[in-house]
Amino acid sequence: MTSDIQLPVNIDHIRRLLPHRYPFLLVDRVVELDPLKRILAYKNVSQNEPFFNGHFPDRPIMPGVLIIEALAQAGGLIILLSRGEQEVHKFYMAKVESARFSQMVIPGDRLDLEVTLKRQIRNVAFYHGVASVDGVEVASAEVVCAEDTTV
């Protein structure tokens, strides 16, 4: 575990850690990190997101599945930043439980992603994530991710 994490972690550093790329990289910045415990990151939601073309043209709403994916990406960053990793690692979402969606996320919102690492067993991590906009919870879920240790 490292204590040399410089906050905020910007998009260039995030791109070095996560394999996701446009249009699927869903974390723009990390603003808080309690190593191997908790992360607070965010995604700026822009009208230019490609999913808004079809979801929905007259009333753009960020798909819930992408909010859960953003929480999972933030979860992967808890482990990678805590280890002081400097290169891409792949985490695969293995399970989502208790997903709840309480408000819509629309263009112009900043989606705050607070993820807590509940436990880690070998290469499998169990997270609880809460997404919010302006301090109001918009979604939450329990997420299980597995790290590809073959790379």
TORKOL-326810 format. One record per residue: residue number from 1; residue in one letter; chain; y, z, x of N, C-alpha, C in turn. Coordinates in nm, 2 decimals, decimal comma. Example, Ala and Ser with C-alpha at 12.3 -4.5 7.8 and 13.67 -1.06 7.14 Angstrom:
REM TORKOL-326810
+-----+-----+-------+--------+--------+--------+--------+--------+--------+--------+--------+--------+
!   n ! res ! chain !   n.py !   n.pz !   n.px !  ca.py !  ca.pz !  ca.px !   c.py !   c.pz !   c.px !
+-----+-----+-------+--------+--------+--------+--------+--------+--------+--------+--------+--------+
!   1 !   A !     A !  -0,57 !   0,78 !   1,32 !  -0,45 !   0,78 !   1,23 !  -0,33 !   0,78 !   1,32 !
!   2 !   S !     A !  -0,22 !   0,71 !   1,28 !  -0,11 !   0,71 !   1,37 !   0,00 !   0,79 !   1,29 !
+-----+-----+-------+--------+--------+--------+--------+--------+--------+--------+--------+--------+
This chain:
REM TORKOL-326810
+-----+-----+-------+--------+--------+--------+--------+--------+--------+--------+--------+--------+
!   n ! res ! chain !   n.py !   n.pz !   n.px !  ca.py !  ca.pz !  ca.px !   c.py !   c.pz !   c.px !
+-----+-----+-------+--------+--------+--------+--------+--------+--------+--------+--------+--------+
!   1 !   M !     A !  -0,12 !   0,00 !   0,09 !   0,00 !   0,00 !   0,00 !   0,12 !   0,00 !   0,09 !
!   2 !   T !     A !   0,23 !  -0,07 !   0,05 !   0,35 !  -0,08 !   0,12 !   0,47 !  -0,02 !   0,05 !
!   3 !   S !     A !   0,56 !   0,03 !   0,13 !   0,68 !   0,09 !   0,07 !   0,80 !   0,01 !   0,11 !
!   4 !   D !     A !   0,78 !  -0,11 !   0,17 !   0,89 !  -0,19 !   0,22 !   0,93 !  -0,30 !   0,12 !
!   5 !   I !     A !   0,92 !  -0,27 !  -0,01 !   0,95 !  -0,37 !  -0,11 !   1,10 !  -0,37 !  -0,13 !
!   6 !   Q !     A !   1,16 !  -0,49 !  -0,12 !   1,30 !  -0,50 !  -0,14 !   1,33 !  -0,55 !  -0,28 !
!   7 !   L !     A !   1,39 !  -0,46 !  -0,36 !   1,42 !  -0,50 !  -0,50 !   1,56 !  -0,54 !  -0,51 !
!   8 !   P !     A !   1,60 !  -0,64 !  -0,60 !   1,50 !  -0,71 !  -0,69 !   1,42 !  -0,81 !  -0,61 !
!   9 !   V !     A !   1,30 !  -0,84 !  -0,66 !   1,22 !  -0,95 !  -0,60 !   1,26 !  -1,07 !  -0,68 !
!  10 !   N !     A !   1,31 !  -1,17 !  -0,60 !   1,36 !  -1,30 !  -0,67 !   1,25 !  -1,40 !  -0,69 !
!  11 !   I !     A !   1,29 !  -1,51 !  -0,75 !   1,19 !  -1,61 !  -0,79 !   1,13 !  -1,68 !  -0,67 !
!  12 !   D !     A !   1,20 !  -1,69 !  -0,56 !   1,14 !  -1,75 !  -0,44 !   1,02 !  -1,66 !  -0,39 !
!  13 !   H !     A !   1,03 !  -1,53 !  -0,39 !   0,93 !  -1,44 !  -0,35 !   0,81 !  -1,45 !  -0,45 !
!  14 !   I !     A !   0,85 !  -1,45 !  -0,58 !   0,75 !  -1,45 !  -0,68 !   0,66 !  -1,58 !  -0,67 !
!  15 !   R !     A !   0,73 !  -1,69 !  -0,64 !   0,66 !  -1,82 !  -0,62 !   0,56 !  -1,82 !  -0,50 !
!  16 !   R !     A !   0,59 !  -1,74 !  -0,40 !   0,50 !  -1,72 !  -0,29 !   0,38 !  -1,64 !  -0,32 !
!  17 !   L !     A !   0,39 !  -1,56 !  -0,43 !   0,28 !  -1,47 !  -0,46 !   0,19 !  -1,53 !  -0,57 !
!  18 !   L !     A !   0,25 !  -1,59 !  -0,67 !   0,17 !  -1,64 !  -0,79 !   0,15 !  -1,79 !  -0,78 !
!  19 !   P !     A !   0,04 !  -1,84 !  -0,82 !   0,01 !  -1,98 !  -0,81 !   0,08 !  -2,06 !  -0,93 !
!  20 !   H !     A !   0,13 !  -2,00 !  -1,03 !   0,19 !  -2,06 !  -1,14 !   0,31 !  -2,14 !  -1,10 !
!  21 !   R !     A !   0,33 !  -2,25 !  -1,17 !   0,45 !  -2,34 !  -1,14 !   0,51 !  -2,38 !  -1,28 !
!  22 !   Y !     A !   0,63 !  -2,44 !  -1,28 !   0,69 !  -2,49 !  -1,40 !   0,59 !  -2,58 !  -1,47 !
!  23 !   P !     A !   0,57 !  -2,57 !  -1,60 !   0,64 !  -2,48 !  -1,69 !   0,57 !  -2,35 !  -1,72 !
!  24 !   F !     A !   0,48 !  -2,31 !  -1,63 !   0,40 !  -2,19 !  -1,66 !   0,43 !  -2,07 !  -1,58 !
!  25 !   L !     A !   0,53 !  -2,07 !  -1,49 !   0,57 !  -1,95 !  -1,42 !   0,66 !  -1,87 !  -1,51 !
!  26 !   L !     A !   0,62 !  -1,76 !  -1,56 !   0,69 !  -1,69 !  -1,67 !   0,76 !  -1,56 !  -1,62 !
!  27 !   V !     A !   0,77 !  -1,53 !  -1,49 !   0,84 !  -1,42 !  -1,44 !   0,96 !  -1,47 !  -1,35 !
!  28 !   D !     A !   1,08 !  -1,43 !  -1,38 !   1,19 !  -1,47 !  -1,30 !   1,24 !  -1,37 !  -1,20 !
!  29 !   R !     A !   1,22 !  -1,24 !  -1,22 !   1,27 !  -1,14 !  -1,13 !   1,19 !  -1,01 !  -1,16 !
!  30 !   V !     A !   1,17 !  -0,94 !  -1,05 !   1,12 !  -0,80 !  -1,06 !   1,23 !  -0,70 !  -1,02 !
!  31 !   V !     A !   1,26 !  -0,61 !  -1,11 !   1,37 !  -0,52 !  -1,09 !   1,33 !  -0,38 !  -1,06 !
!  32 !   E !     A !   1,20 !  -0,34 !  -1,10 !   1,15 !  -0,20 !  -1,06 !   1,01 !  -0,21 !  -1,03 !
!  33 !   L !     A !   0,96 !  -0,13 !  -0,94 !   0,82 !  -0,13 !  -0,90 !   0,78 !   0,01 !  -0,86 !
!  34 !   D !     A !   0,69 !   0,07 !  -0,92 !   0,62 !   0,19 !  -0,88 !   0,49 !   0,15 !  -0,83 !
!  35 !   P !     A !   0,47 !   0,13 !  -0,70 !   0,34 !   0,07 !  -0,64 !   0,21 !   0,12 !  -0,71 !
!  36 !   L !     A !   0,13 !   0,02 !  -0,75 !   0,00 !   0,04 !  -0,81 !   0,01 !   0,12 !  -0,94 !
!  37 !   K !     A !   0,13 !   0,13 !  -1,00 !   0,15 !   0,20 !  -1,13 !   0,22 !   0,12 !  -1,23 !
!  38 !   R !     A !   0,34 !   0,08 !  -1,20 !   0,43 !   0,02 !  -1,31 !   0,52 !  -0,08 !  -1,25 !
!  39 !   I !     A !   0,55 !  -0,18 !  -1,33 !   0,65 !  -0,29 !  -1,29 !   0,74 !  -0,31 !  -1,41 !
!  40 !   L !     A !   0,87 !  -0,35 !  -1,38 !   0,96 !  -0,40 !  -1,48 !   1,01 !  -0,53 !  -1,42 !
!  41 !   A !     A !   0,99 !  -0,63 !  -1,50 !   1,03 !  -0,77 !  -1,46 !   1,10 !  -0,83 !  -1,58 !
!  42 !   Y !     A !   1,15 !  -0,95 !  -1,56 !   1,20 !  -1,02 !  -1,68 !   1,19 !  -1,17 !  -1,66 !
!  43 !   K !     A !   1,19 !  -1,24 !  -1,78 !   1,19 !  -1,38 !  -1,79 !   1,32 !  -1,42 !  -1,88 !
!  44 !   N !     A !   1,40 !  -1,51 !  -1,82 !   1,51 !  -1,56 !  -1,90 !   1,46 !  -1,67 !  -1,98 !
!  45 !   V !     A !   1,48 !  -1,66 !  -2,11 !   1,43 !  -1,76 !  -2,21 !   1,54 !  -1,86 !  -2,24 !
!  46 !   S !     A !   1,52 !  -1,98 !  -2,19 !   1,62 !  -2,09 !  -2,21 !   1,59 !  -2,19 !  -2,31 !
!  47 !   Q !     A !   1,69 !  -2,25 !  -2,37 !   1,66 !  -2,36 !  -2,47 !   1,59 !  -2,47 !  -2,41 !
!  48 !   N !     A !   1,59 !  -2,48 !  -2,27 !   1,53 !  -2,59 !  -2,20 !   1,38 !  -2,57 !  -2,18 !
!  49 !   E !     A !   1,32 !  -2,46 !  -2,23 !   1,18 !  -2,44 !  -2,22 !   1,10 !  -2,55 !  -2,29 !
!  50 !   P !     A !   1,00 !  -2,62 !  -2,23 !   0,94 !  -2,73 !  -2,29 !   0,86 !  -2,70 !  -2,42 !
!  51 !   F !     A !   0,82 !  -2,57 !  -2,44 !   0,74 !  -2,54 !  -2,56 !   0,83 !  -2,54 !  -2,68 !
!  52 !   F !     A !   0,96 !  -2,52 !  -2,66 !   1,05 !  -2,52 !  -2,78 !   1,06 !  -2,66 !  -2,85 !
!  53 !   N !     A !   1,02 !  -2,77 !  -2,78 !   1,02 !  -2,90 !  -2,84 !   0,93 !  -2,90 !  -2,97 !
!  54 !   G !     A !   0,82 !  -2,83 !  -2,96 !   0,73 !  -2,83 !  -3,07 !   0,71 !  -2,70 !  -3,14 !
!  55 !   H !     A !   0,77 !  -2,60 !  -3,09 !   0,75 !  -2,46 !  -3,15 !   0,88 !  -2,39 !  -3,17 !
!  56 !   F !     A !   0,96 !  -2,42 !  -3,25 !   0,96 !  -2,52 !  -3,35 !   1,09 !  -2,60 !  -3,34 !
!  57 !   P !     A !   1,09 !  -2,73 !  -3,36 !   1,21 !  -2,80 !  -3,34 !   1,34 !  -2,75 !  -3,41 !
!  58 !   D !     A !   1,32 !  -2,71 !  -3,53 !   1,44 !  -2,66 !  -3,61 !   1,46 !  -2,51 !  -3,59 !
!  59 !   R !     A !   1,37 !  -2,44 !  -3,54 !   1,38 !  -2,29 !  -3,52 !   1,30 !  -2,25 !  -3,40 !
!  60 !   P !     A !   1,35 !  -2,27 !  -3,28 !   1,27 !  -2,24 !  -3,16 !   1,24 !  -2,10 !  -3,14 !
!  61 !   I !     A !   1,10 !  -2,07 !  -3,13 !   1,05 !  -1,94 !  -3,11 !   0,95 !  -1,95 !  -2,99 !
!  62 !   M !     A !   0,96 !  -1,85 !  -2,90 !   0,86 !  -1,85 !  -2,79 !   0,73 !  -1,81 !  -2,84 !
!  63 !   P !     A !   0,62 !  -1,89 !  -2,81 !   0,49 !  -1,86 !  -2,85 !   0,44 !  -1,72 !  -2,80 !
!  64 !   G !     A !   0,38 !  -1,65 !  -2,89 !   0,33 !  -1,51 !  -2,86 !   0,23 !  -1,52 !  -2,74 !
!  65 !   V !     A !   0,15 !  -1,62 !  -2,74 !   0,05 !  -1,63 !  -2,63 !   0,12 !  -1,64 !  -2,49 !
!  66 !   L !     A !   0,24 !  -1,70 !  -2,49 !   0,31 !  -1,71 !  -2,36 !   0,38 !  -1,57 !  -2,33 !
!  67 !   I !     A !   0,41 !  -1,50 !  -2,42 !   0,46 !  -1,36 !  -2,40 !   0,35 !  -1,28 !  -2,33 !
!  68 !   I !     A !   0,23 !  -1,29 !  -2,39 !   0,12 !  -1,22 !  -2,33 !   0,09 !  -1,27 !  -2,19 !
!  69 !   E !     A !   0,10 !  -1,40 !  -2,16 !   0,08 !  -1,45 !  -2,03 !   0,19 !  -1,40 !  -1,93 !
!  70 !   A !     A !   0,31 !  -1,39 !  -1,98 !   0,42 !  -1,33 !  -1,89 !   0,38 !  -1,19 !  -1,85 !
!  71 !   L !     A !   0,33 !  -1,11 !  -1,95 !   0,29 !  -0,97 !  -1,92 !   0,18 !  -0,97 !  -1,81 !
!  72 !   A !     A !   0,08 !  -1,06 !  -1,83 !  -0,03 !  -1,07 !  -1,73 !   0,02 !  -1,11 !  -1,59 !
!  73 !   Q !     A !   0,11 !  -1,20 !  -1,58 !   0,17 !  -1,24 !  -1,45 !   0,24 !  -1,12 !  -1,39 !
!  74 !   A !     A !   0,32 !  -1,05 !  -1,47 !   0,38 !  -0,93 !  -1,41 !   0,28 !  -0,83 !  -1,37 !
!  75 !   G !     A !   0,17 !  -0,82 !  -1,44 !   0,06 !  -0,73 !  -1,40 !   0,01 !  -0,76 !  -1,26 !
!  76 !   G !     A !  -0,02 !  -0,89 !  -1,24 !  -0,07 !  -0,94 !  -1,11 !   0,03 !  -0,90 !  -1,00 !
!  77 !   L !     A !   0,16 !  -0,91 !  -1,03 !   0,26 !  -0,88 !  -0,93 !   0,26 !  -0,73 !  -0,89 !
!  78 !   I !     A !   0,22 !  -0,64 !  -0,98 !   0,21 !  -0,50 !  -0,95 !   0,12 !  -0,49 !  -0,82 !
!  79 !   I !     A !   0,00 !  -0,55 !  -0,83 !  -0,10 !  -0,54 !  -0,72 !  -0,05 !  -0,61 !  -0,60 !
!  80 !   L !     A !  -0,01 !  -0,73 !  -0,61 !   0,03 !  -0,81 !  -0,49 !   0,15 !  -0,75 !  -0,42 !
!  81 !   L !     A !   0,25 !  -0,70 !  -0,49 !   0,37 !  -0,64 !  -0,43 !   0,33 !  -0,51 !  -0,37 !
!  82 !   S !     A !   0,24 !  -0,43 !  -0,43 !   0,20 !  -0,30 !  -0,38 !   0,12 !  -0,31 !  -0,25 !
!  83 !   R !     A !   0,05 !  -0,42 !  -0,24 !  -0,03 !  -0,45 !  -0,12 !   0,06 !  -0,51 !  -0,01 !
!  84 !   G !     A !   0,17 !  -0,56 !  -0,04 !   0,25 !  -0,62 !   0,06 !   0,21 !  -0,76 !   0,09 !
!  85 !   E !     A !   0,14 !  -0,82 !  -0,01 !   0,08 !  -0,96 !   0,01 !   0,20 !  -1,06 !   0,03 !
!  86 !   Q !     A !   0,17 !  -1,16 !   0,11 !   0,27 !  -1,26 !   0,13 !   0,22 !  -1,40 !   0,09 !
!  87 !   E !     A !   0,11 !  -1,41 !   0,03 !   0,06 !  -1,54 !   0,00 !   0,00 !  -1,54 !  -0,14 !
!  88 !   V !     A !  -0,03 !  -1,66 !  -0,19 !  -0,07 !  -1,68 !  -0,33 !  -0,21 !  -1,62 !  -0,35 !
!  89 !   H !     A !  -0,23 !  -1,55 !  -0,46 !  -0,36 !  -1,50 !  -0,51 !  -0,37 !  -1,54 !  -0,65 !
!  90 !   K !     A !  -0,49 !  -1,56 !  -0,70 !  -0,51 !  -1,60 !  -0,84 !  -0,58 !  -1,48 !  -0,91 !
!  91 !   F !     A !  -0,51 !  -1,45 !  -1,02 !  -0,57 !  -1,36 !  -1,12 !  -0,59 !  -1,43 !  -1,25 !
!  92 !   Y !     A !  -0,71 !  -1,41 !  -1,31 !  -0,74 !  -1,48 !  -1,43 !  -0,74 !  -1,38 !  -1,54 !
!  93 !   M !     A !  -0,68 !  -1,41 !  -1,65 !  -0,68 !  -1,32 !  -1,77 !  -0,82 !  -1,33 !  -1,83 !
!  94 !   A !     A !  -0,88 !  -1,21 !  -1,84 !  -1,02 !  -1,20 !  -1,89 !  -1,03 !  -1,15 !  -2,03 !
!  95 !   K !     A !  -0,93 !  -1,08 !  -2,07 !  -0,94 !  -1,02 !  -2,20 !  -0,80 !  -0,97 !  -2,25 !
!  96 !   V !     A !  -0,78 !  -0,98 !  -2,38 !  -0,66 !  -0,93 !  -2,44 !  -0,70 !  -0,85 !  -2,56 !
!  97 !   E !     A !  -0,65 !  -0,73 !  -2,57 !  -0,68 !  -0,65 !  -2,69 !  -0,55 !  -0,59 !  -2,75 !
!  98 !   S !     A !  -0,56 !  -0,56 !  -2,87 !  -0,45 !  -0,49 !  -2,94 !  -0,32 !  -0,56 !  -2,93 !
!  99 !   A !     A !  -0,32 !  -0,69 !  -2,93 !  -0,19 !  -0,77 !  -2,92 !  -0,11 !  -0,75 !  -3,05 !
! 100 !   R !     A !   0,01 !  -0,71 !  -3,03 !   0,10 !  -0,69 !  -3,15 !   0,23 !  -0,77 !  -3,12 !
! 101 !   F !     A !   0,28 !  -0,83 !  -3,23 !   0,41 !  -0,91 !  -3,22 !   0,50 !  -0,86 !  -3,33 !
! 102 !   S !     A !   0,61 !  -0,80 !  -3,29 !   0,70 !  -0,74 !  -3,39 !   0,83 !  -0,81 !  -3,42 !
! 103 !   Q !     A !   0,87 !  -0,90 !  -3,32 !   1,00 !  -0,97 !  -3,34 !   0,98 !  -1,10 !  -3,27 !
! 104 !   M !     A !   1,07 !  -1,20 !  -3,31 !   1,06 !  -1,33 !  -3,24 !   1,15 !  -1,33 !  -3,12 !
! 105 !   V !     A !   1,11 !  -1,41 !  -3,02 !   1,18 !  -1,43 !  -2,90 !   1,24 !  -1,57 !  -2,90 !
! 106 !   I !     A !   1,37 !  -1,58 !  -2,89 !   1,44 !  -1,71 !  -2,91 !   1,52 !  -1,75 !  -2,78 !
! 107 !   P !     A !   1,57 !  -1,87 !  -2,77 !   1,65 !  -1,91 !  -2,66 !   1,77 !  -1,82 !  -2,65 !
! 108 !   G !     A !   1,80 !  -1,79 !  -2,52 !   1,91 !  -1,70 !  -2,49 !   1,87 !  -1,55 !  -2,47 !
! 109 !   D !     A !   1,75 !  -1,52 !  -2,51 !   1,69 !  -1,38 !  -2,49 !   1,65 !  -1,36 !  -2,34 !
! 110 !   R !     A !   1,66 !  -1,24 !  -2,30 !   1,60 !  -1,20 !  -2,17 !   1,48 !  -1,11 !  -2,21 !
! 111 !   L !     A !   1,36 !  -1,16 !  -2,18 !   1,24 !  -1,10 !  -2,21 !   1,20 !  -1,00 !  -2,10 !
! 112 !   D !     A !   1,22 !  -0,87 !  -2,13 !   1,18 !  -0,77 !  -2,04 !   1,04 !  -0,74 !  -2,04 !
! 113 !   L !     A !   0,97 !  -0,73 !  -1,93 !   0,83 !  -0,71 !  -1,92 !   0,80 !  -0,58 !  -1,85 !
! 114 !   E !     A !   0,75 !  -0,48 !  -1,92 !   0,71 !  -0,35 !  -1,86 !   0,56 !  -0,34 !  -1,86 !
! 115 !   V !     A !   0,50 !  -0,34 !  -1,75 !   0,35 !  -0,34 !  -1,74 !   0,31 !  -0,22 !  -1,66 !
! 116 !   T !     A !   0,21 !  -0,15 !  -1,71 !   0,15 !  -0,03 !  -1,64 !   0,01 !  -0,06 !  -1,61 !
! 117 !   L !     A !  -0,03 !  -0,04 !  -1,48 !  -0,17 !  -0,05 !  -1,44 !  -0,24 !   0,08 !  -1,48 !
! 118 !   K !     A !  -0,33 !   0,06 !  -1,57 !  -0,41 !   0,18 !  -1,62 !  -0,52 !   0,22 !  -1,53 !
! 119 !   R !     A !  -0,59 !   0,12 !  -1,48 !  -0,70 !   0,14 !  -1,38 !  -0,74 !   0,01 !  -1,31 !
! 120 !   Q !     A !  -0,80 !   0,02 !  -1,20 !  -0,85 !  -0,09 !  -1,13 !  -0,99 !  -0,06 !  -1,08 !
! 121 !   I !     A !  -1,08 !  -0,15 !  -1,11 !  -1,22 !  -0,14 !  -1,06 !  -1,25 !  -0,26 !  -0,98 !
! 122 !   R !     A !  -1,27 !  -0,25 !  -0,85 !  -1,29 !  -0,36 !  -0,76 !  -1,18 !  -0,46 !  -0,79 !
! 123 !   N !     A !  -1,22 !  -0,58 !  -0,83 !  -1,12 !  -0,69 !  -0,85 !  -1,08 !  -0,71 !  -0,99 !
! 124 !   V !     A !  -1,10 !  -0,61 !  -1,08 !  -1,06 !  -0,61 !  -1,22 !  -0,96 !  -0,51 !  -1,24 !
! 125 !   A !     A !  -0,85 !  -0,55 !  -1,31 !  -0,74 !  -0,46 !  -1,34 !  -0,71 !  -0,45 !  -1,49 !
! 126 !   F !     A !  -0,68 !  -0,33 !  -1,53 !  -0,66 !  -0,31 !  -1,68 !  -0,51 !  -0,26 !  -1,69 !
! 127 !   Y !     A !  -0,44 !  -0,34 !  -1,77 !  -0,30 !  -0,32 !  -1,79 !  -0,26 !  -0,29 !  -1,94 !
! 128 !   H !     A !  -0,15 !  -0,22 !  -1,95 !  -0,08 !  -0,20 !  -2,08 !   0,05 !  -0,27 !  -2,06 !
! 129 !   G !     A !   0,09 !  -0,36 !  -2,15 !   0,22 !  -0,43 !  -2,13 !   0,30 !  -0,42 !  -2,26 !
! 130 !   V !     A !   0,43 !  -0,41 !  -2,24 !   0,53 !  -0,41 !  -2,35 !   0,64 !  -0,51 !  -2,31 !
! 131 !   A !     A !   0,66 !  -0,60 !  -2,40 !   0,77 !  -0,70 !  -2,39 !   0,88 !  -0,66 !  -2,48 !
! 132 !   S !     A !   1,01 !  -0,66 !  -2,44 !   1,12 !  -0,62 !  -2,52 !   1,24 !  -0,71 !  -2,50 !
! 133 !   V !     A !   1,33 !  -0,72 !  -2,59 !   1,45 !  -0,79 !  -2,58 !   1,56 !  -0,69 !  -2,63 !
! 134 !   D !     A !   1,66 !  -0,68 !  -2,54 !   1,77 !  -0,58 !  -2,57 !   1,73 !  -0,45 !  -2,61 !
! 135 !   G !     A !   1,62 !  -0,40 !  -2,55 !   1,57 !  -0,26 !  -2,57 !   1,48 !  -0,25 !  -2,69 !
! 136 !   V !     A !   1,45 !  -0,36 !  -2,76 !   1,37 !  -0,36 !  -2,88 !   1,24 !  -0,42 !  -2,85 !
! 137 !   E !     A !   1,13 !  -0,35 !  -2,87 !   0,99 !  -0,41 !  -2,85 !   0,97 !  -0,53 !  -2,93 !
! 138 !   V !     A !   0,92 !  -0,64 !  -2,87 !   0,89 !  -0,76 !  -2,94 !   0,74 !  -0,79 !  -2,94 !
! 139 !   A !     A !   0,67 !  -0,73 !  -2,84 !   0,52 !  -0,75 !  -2,83 !   0,46 !  -0,65 !  -2,74 !
! 140 !   S !     A !   0,33 !  -0,63 !  -2,76 !   0,26 !  -0,54 !  -2,67 !   0,11 !  -0,58 !  -2,67 !
! 141 !   A !     A !   0,04 !  -0,54 !  -2,56 !  -0,10 !  -0,58 !  -2,55 !  -0,16 !  -0,50 !  -2,44 !
! 142 !   E !     A !  -0,30 !  -0,49 !  -2,45 !  -0,38 !  -0,44 !  -2,34 !  -0,44 !  -0,57 !  -2,28 !
! 143 !   V !     A !  -0,42 !  -0,58 !  -2,15 !  -0,47 !  -0,70 !  -2,08 !  -0,56 !  -0,67 !  -1,97 !
! 144 !   V !     A !  -0,67 !  -0,74 !  -1,95 !  -0,76 !  -0,73 !  -1,84 !  -0,75 !  -0,86 !  -1,76 !
! 145 !   C !     A !  -0,73 !  -0,84 !  -1,63 !  -0,73 !  -0,96 !  -1,54 !  -0,83 !  -0,94 !  -1,42 !
! 146 !   A !     A !  -0,89 !  -1,05 !  -1,38 !  -0,98 !  -1,04 !  -1,27 !  -0,92 !  -1,12 !  -1,15 !
! 147 !   E !     A !  -0,92 !  -1,07 !  -1,03 !  -0,87 !  -1,14 !  -0,91 !  -0,98 !  -1,22 !  -0,85 !
! 148 !   D !     A !  -0,94 !  -1,34 !  -0,82 !  -1,04 !  -1,43 !  -0,75 !  -1,04 !  -1,39 !  -0,60 !
! 149 !   T !     A !  -1,14 !  -1,33 !  -0,56 !  -1,15 !  -1,28 !  -0,42 !  -1,21 !  -1,38 !  -0,33 !
! 150 !   T !     A !  -1,24 !  -1,50 !  -0,38 !  -1,30 !  -1,60 !  -0,29 !  -1,20 !  -1,68 !  -0,21 !
! 151 !   V !     A !  -1,07 !  -1,67 !  -0,24 !  -0,97 !  -1,75 !  -0,17 !  -0,92 !  -1,67 !  -0,05 !
+-----+-----+-------+--------+--------+--------+--------+--------+--------+--------+--------+--------+
